[in-house]
Amino acid sequence: MLIGPLIKTEFSTVNALSGANQIKKLIETTGDLVVEENMKVIGVISAFDLATRKYNLVIDCISDKPVLSKTQLIPEVLTLMNKVHSDLLLVYEGQEMIGVVHRHDIIDYLCQSMEQHKNLVQGIAHDLKNPLANVLNITYLLGKESDPVENRELIGYAQHACQYANDIVDDLLFSEDQRAETLKKEALDLNEILKMSVDAFKILSLEKQIELELFSYPGTAEIHADAVKLKRAVSNLVSNAIKFTEPNGKITVHLEKRSFDFLITVKDSGIGIPVDLQPYIFTKFTHAKRQGTNGERSTGLGMYITRQIIELHGGTISLESTPGLGTTFYIKLYH
């Protein structure tokens, strides 16, 4: 997990020329403080600093502390906090300070994550139970059934059930691996990534009688990215669009190069997403998952994985949807 979502832009400050003794009680109450001199942030003062550096002024008590970037991981940040005995560190983007990270916010997040993982395990068990139970029942029927035609139908049901269970496991493993793996970035042409993602679903779209069209950028759309992961993210969106679009519908994938970013748009004329479910589309094992227009099943992980991949690349993903009129996903990737 990156610390980006945990960055706070509001924090308590103290003047660098304040008396050290005067702020001891304040630190006991509020925790470590950001130090300012002439309205400019110059560091962080901690209880450890006050205990070990016996000076009259705050500016003389503060010790050097590492600054963070929003792409650092939680374990690394906790290690740095322990090393410098500070519960608060500054976060910079280039030369500009963008906020702070508190140890207590990290701990709160980790506690929430533990609860979410507990619910996750329960969700996985529930989702795997039905397809595996179906396979077990089919094996009993196959043991009694002598009709070859009937056997083929039962085997087909078993294959679908096993494939769904396998999809759940694959998506879960992929989503967990991403949290630990680093991106394997290389120079890529986004046009090629989109073409590969769209081409992979041409047959499926034809079978469902859906028009699938790609509008590439007229030129080289170069970006440094992980080709495998980025292709997975775009493919998830195209697959999702096909799943929730009726026969004779239309899906367009469009790439636009703007001043600071590339905008990828995946638009469908499908059934849309109910307003009350839209805030949960990108959550892990979302309760917003639904069956497709042909009864296609969802693992509830596809959009979560897509958001993970885009955010790991420093980008953003959003959606607009009107029930009955379709859905549009927007990906922004900075070049």
Wavefront OBJ file of the C-alpha trace (Angstrom):
o trace
v 0.000 0.000 0.000
v 1.321 3.438 -0.978
v 1.083 6.271 1.560
v -0.587 8.593 -0.957
v -4.154 8.145 0.371
v -2.943 8.723 3.959
v -1.398 12.154 3.335
v -2.999 14.949 5.385
v -2.920 18.553 4.213
v -4.083 19.927 7.569
v -1.711 19.686 10.530
v -0.654 21.443 13.725
v 2.290 23.835 13.514
v 4.611 25.645 15.895
v 6.854 28.646 15.380
v 10.553 27.797 15.211
v 11.366 30.548 17.726
v 8.905 29.271 20.350
v 10.301 28.134 23.685
v 10.970 24.417 23.845
v 9.469 24.100 27.333
v 6.311 25.870 26.184
v 5.415 23.233 23.609
v 6.057 20.094 25.687
v 2.464 19.903 26.891
v 1.213 20.699 23.396
v 3.135 17.738 21.954
v 1.788 15.500 24.722
v -1.729 16.479 23.627
v -1.499 16.723 19.843
v 1.588 14.651 19.032
v 4.562 15.714 16.906
v 4.363 19.160 15.308
v 5.363 20.762 12.028
v 7.846 23.610 12.586
v 7.533 26.870 10.629
v 9.889 29.814 10.312
v 8.672 32.951 8.545
v 5.605 31.013 7.307
v 7.820 28.326 5.735
v 7.954 24.702 6.887
v 11.468 23.789 8.032
v 10.969 20.442 9.801
v 9.216 18.383 12.477
v 9.619 18.530 16.253
v 8.982 15.332 18.235
v 8.814 14.409 21.902
v 12.071 12.504 21.387
v 13.743 15.697 20.134
v 12.685 17.632 23.221
v 13.873 14.849 25.518
v 17.309 14.463 23.936
v 18.172 17.983 22.738
v 18.180 20.339 25.723
v 17.868 23.749 24.067
v 15.661 26.745 24.780
v 14.234 27.244 21.293
v 12.326 24.817 19.088
v 14.604 25.545 16.111
v 17.594 24.279 18.070
v 15.796 21.098 19.178
v 14.602 19.791 15.823
v 16.677 17.009 14.288
v 17.062 16.068 10.644
v 14.310 13.756 9.469
v 13.740 12.099 6.090
v 11.093 13.507 3.791
v 8.665 11.184 2.027
v 7.193 10.902 -1.442
v 3.604 9.812 -2.014
v 4.806 6.668 -3.820
v 6.557 5.179 -0.778
v 5.163 2.036 0.833
v 3.781 1.844 4.370
v 6.409 -0.631 5.733
v 9.219 1.641 4.528
v 7.603 4.701 6.129
v 7.114 2.928 9.461
v 10.774 1.883 9.423
v 11.846 5.490 8.841
v 9.583 6.721 11.650
v 11.082 4.204 14.069
v 14.609 5.125 12.997
v 14.189 8.847 13.699
v 11.769 8.428 16.645
v 9.040 10.515 15.043
v 5.335 9.823 14.565
v 5.076 12.480 11.865
v 6.989 12.972 8.603
v 6.713 15.528 5.810
v 5.703 14.525 2.264
v 7.144 16.331 -0.753
v 6.446 16.266 -4.466
v 9.558 17.647 -6.118
v 10.482 20.773 -4.160
v 6.951 21.354 -2.864
v 5.616 20.093 0.451
v 2.188 18.524 -0.117
v 1.328 17.318 3.395
v 2.244 15.026 6.262
v 1.787 11.405 7.261
v 0.952 10.437 10.865
v 1.762 7.094 12.436
v -1.719 6.897 13.981
v -3.323 7.251 10.524
v -1.198 4.343 9.294
v -2.205 2.234 12.292
v -5.899 3.069 11.761
v -5.573 2.067 8.103
v -3.857 -1.223 8.977
v -6.577 -2.062 11.519
v -9.255 -1.394 8.911
v -7.328 -3.511 6.417
v -7.269 -6.440 8.843
v -11.044 -6.233 9.160
v -11.424 -5.975 5.389
v -9.203 -9.022 4.876
v -11.349 -10.957 7.335
v -14.421 -10.054 5.295
v -12.484 -10.822 2.130
v -11.749 -14.383 3.225
v -15.404 -14.879 4.085
v -16.388 -13.511 0.672
v -13.978 -15.809 -1.149
v -15.247 -18.834 0.744
v -18.829 -17.922 -0.117
v -18.086 -17.307 -3.812
v -16.127 -20.538 -4.197
v -18.596 -22.678 -2.261
v -21.391 -22.664 -4.852
v -19.383 -23.541 -8.012
v -17.419 -26.231 -6.211
v -20.614 -27.695 -4.735
v -22.083 -27.752 -8.249
v -19.081 -29.679 -9.544
v -19.404 -32.186 -6.718
v -23.097 -32.726 -7.445
v -22.401 -33.160 -11.157
v -19.820 -35.868 -10.461
v -22.486 -37.801 -8.522
v -24.898 -37.442 -11.445
v -22.260 -38.534 -13.947
v -21.706 -41.661 -11.883
v -25.375 -42.587 -12.301
v -26.074 -41.201 -15.788
v -25.494 -43.429 -18.802
v -26.829 -41.077 -21.527
v -23.819 -39.611 -23.461
v -25.797 -36.484 -24.461
v -26.802 -35.815 -20.891
v -23.210 -36.426 -19.807
v -21.918 -33.768 -22.199
v -24.354 -31.225 -20.766
v -23.327 -32.051 -17.210
v -19.656 -31.830 -18.116
v -20.329 -28.401 -19.653
v -21.932 -27.217 -16.412
v -18.964 -28.544 -14.458
v -16.494 -26.768 -16.729
v -18.303 -23.437 -16.319
v -18.386 -23.839 -12.536
v -14.687 -24.704 -12.396
v -13.776 -21.814 -14.698
v -15.641 -19.349 -12.485
v -13.874 -20.676 -9.373
v -10.555 -20.481 -11.222
v -11.274 -16.878 -12.282
v -11.829 -15.909 -8.645
v -8.502 -17.433 -7.596
v -6.613 -15.891 -10.543
v -8.006 -12.414 -9.910
v -7.322 -12.661 -6.189
v -3.712 -13.746 -6.717
v -3.168 -11.021 -9.312
v -4.558 -8.319 -7.018
v -2.394 -9.458 -4.093
v 0.771 -9.801 -6.202
v 0.451 -6.210 -7.403
v 0.792 -4.876 -3.862
v 4.250 -6.417 -3.547
v 5.595 -6.305 -7.111
v 7.338 -3.282 -8.581
v 6.330 -2.021 -12.000
v 8.481 -3.209 -14.898
v 8.390 0.059 -16.798
v 9.551 0.478 -20.367
v 8.907 2.885 -23.231
v 5.584 1.931 -24.818
v 3.201 3.232 -27.440
v -0.248 3.389 -25.842
v -1.770 2.855 -29.282
v -0.260 -0.645 -29.308
v -1.495 -1.457 -25.805
v -5.037 -0.440 -26.725
v -4.918 -2.338 -30.032
v -3.834 -5.568 -28.320
v -6.517 -5.150 -25.661
v -9.278 -4.535 -28.212
v -8.143 -7.245 -30.646
v -8.304 -9.828 -27.853
v -12.079 -9.283 -27.613
v -12.985 -9.002 -31.301
v -14.341 -12.560 -31.504
v -16.285 -12.235 -28.255
v -17.856 -8.980 -29.416
v -18.813 -10.553 -32.765
v -20.404 -13.531 -31.010
v -22.500 -11.127 -28.971
v -23.202 -8.949 -32.042
v -21.618 -5.880 -30.464
v -19.718 -3.282 -32.497
v -16.263 -2.761 -30.957
v -14.229 0.125 -32.373
v -10.836 1.626 -31.500
v -9.919 5.256 -32.176
v -6.134 5.476 -31.812
v -4.123 8.655 -31.377
v -2.802 9.775 -34.801
v 0.858 9.636 -33.872
v 3.151 8.041 -31.315
v 1.650 7.978 -27.833
v 4.795 7.171 -25.860
v 4.635 6.463 -22.149
v 6.812 4.619 -19.641
v 4.677 1.858 -18.171
v 4.383 -1.822 -17.333
v 3.018 -3.362 -20.550
v 1.525 -6.494 -18.951
v -0.262 -4.667 -16.162
v -1.495 -1.808 -18.335
v -2.873 -4.242 -20.910
v -4.659 -6.075 -18.080
v -6.286 -2.834 -16.906
v -7.576 -1.857 -20.363
v -8.665 -5.431 -21.104
v -10.695 -5.478 -17.899
v -12.602 -2.396 -19.043
v -13.269 -3.773 -22.537
v -14.354 -7.144 -21.122
v -16.622 -5.385 -18.641
v -18.181 -3.272 -21.401
v -18.975 -6.378 -23.481
v -20.407 -8.135 -20.448
v -22.921 -5.363 -19.736
v -23.854 -4.401 -23.292
v -26.858 -5.920 -25.070
v -26.551 -7.493 -28.549
v -26.459 -4.852 -31.325
v -24.871 -2.418 -28.902
v -21.681 -0.432 -29.420
v -18.372 -0.020 -27.555
v -15.701 2.553 -28.415
v -12.172 2.838 -27.083
v -10.605 6.245 -27.656
v -7.097 7.618 -26.996
v -6.428 11.355 -26.763
v -3.111 13.103 -26.055
v -3.446 16.282 -24.024
v -0.973 18.823 -22.608
v 0.072 16.761 -19.583
v -1.642 13.413 -19.918
v -3.184 10.763 -22.124
v -6.923 10.226 -21.781
v -8.218 6.714 -22.480
v -11.997 6.495 -22.810
v -13.939 3.204 -22.860
v -17.596 3.898 -23.653
v -20.454 1.427 -24.034
v -24.163 1.624 -24.825
v -24.963 -0.998 -22.204
v -27.309 -1.312 -19.258
v -25.440 1.234 -17.148
v -24.692 1.165 -13.426
v -27.330 2.014 -10.807
v -26.494 5.274 -9.041
v -26.374 3.632 -5.597
v -23.770 1.095 -6.787
v -21.430 3.505 -8.584
v -19.382 4.473 -5.467
v -18.513 0.787 -4.896
v -17.450 -0.252 -8.404
v -13.709 -0.057 -7.622
v -13.793 -1.772 -4.205
v -12.397 -5.243 -3.619
v -14.980 -8.042 -3.943
v -17.563 -5.310 -4.400
v -21.192 -5.981 -3.622
v -21.874 -3.988 -6.792
v -21.042 -6.980 -8.996
v -23.892 -8.129 -11.271
v -24.553 -10.692 -13.954
v -23.935 -9.627 -17.544
v -26.621 -9.353 -20.196
v -25.998 -12.990 -21.208
v -25.751 -14.202 -17.622
v -21.963 -13.667 -17.453
v -20.670 -13.861 -13.888
v -18.279 -11.450 -12.190
v -15.608 -12.156 -9.566
v -15.984 -8.660 -8.101
v -12.260 -7.996 -8.536
v -11.853 -6.722 -12.093
v -12.436 -3.021 -11.473
v -10.475 -3.146 -8.213
v -7.482 -4.581 -10.093
v -7.864 -1.969 -12.830
v -7.812 0.895 -10.339
v -4.770 -0.600 -8.590
v -2.837 -0.771 -11.850
v -3.727 2.772 -12.927
v -2.862 4.263 -9.533
v 0.459 2.376 -9.436
v 1.259 4.198 -12.691
v 0.430 7.538 -11.046
v -2.808 7.873 -13.007
v -6.481 8.144 -12.165
v -9.636 6.304 -13.225
v -13.235 7.526 -13.017
v -16.611 6.719 -14.505
v -19.879 8.236 -15.661
v -22.959 6.076 -16.029
v -26.664 6.473 -16.689
v -28.813 3.394 -16.033
v -30.196 2.114 -19.322
v -27.963 4.364 -21.435
v -24.445 3.040 -20.875
v -21.205 3.646 -19.011
v -17.986 5.515 -19.770
v -14.689 4.906 -17.982
v -11.914 7.511 -18.107
v -8.234 6.731 -17.503
v -5.676 9.526 -17.172
v -1.983 8.610 -17.521
v 0.664 11.317 -17.323
v 3.431 11.513 -19.927
l 1 2 3 4 5 6 7 8 9 10 11 12 13 14 15 16 17 18 19 20 21 22 23 24 25 26 27 28 29 30 31 32 33 34 35 36 37 38 39 40 41 42 43 44 45 46 47 48 49 50 51 52 53 54 55 56 57 58 59 60 61 62 63 64 65 66 67 68 69 70 71 72 73 74 75 76 77 78 79 80 81 82 83 84 85 86 87 88 89 90 91 92 93 94 95 96 97 98 99 100 101 102 103 104 105 106 107 108 109 110 111 112 113 114 115 116 117 118 119 120 121 122 123 124 125 126 127 128 129 130 131 132 133 134 135 136 137 138 139 140 141 142 143 144 145 146 147 148 149 150 151 152 153 154 155 156 157 158 159 160 161 162 163 164 165 166 167 168 169 170 171 172 173 174 175 176 177 178 179 180 181 182 183 184 185 186 187 188 189 190 191 192 193 194 195 196 197 198 199 200 201 202 203 204 205 206 207 208 209 210 211 212 213 214 215 216 217 218 219 220 221 222 223 224 225 226 227 228 229 230 231 232 233 234 235 236 237 238 239 240 241 242 243 244 245 246 247 248 249 250 251 252 253 254 255 256 257 258 259 260 261 262 263 264 265 266 267 268 269 270 271 272 273 274 275 276 277 278 279 280 281 282 283 284 285 286 287 288 289 290 291 292 293 294 295 296 297 298 299 300 301 302 303 304 305 306 307 308 309 310 311 312 313 314 315 316 317 318 319 320 321 322 323 324 325 326 327 328 329 330 331 332 333 334 335
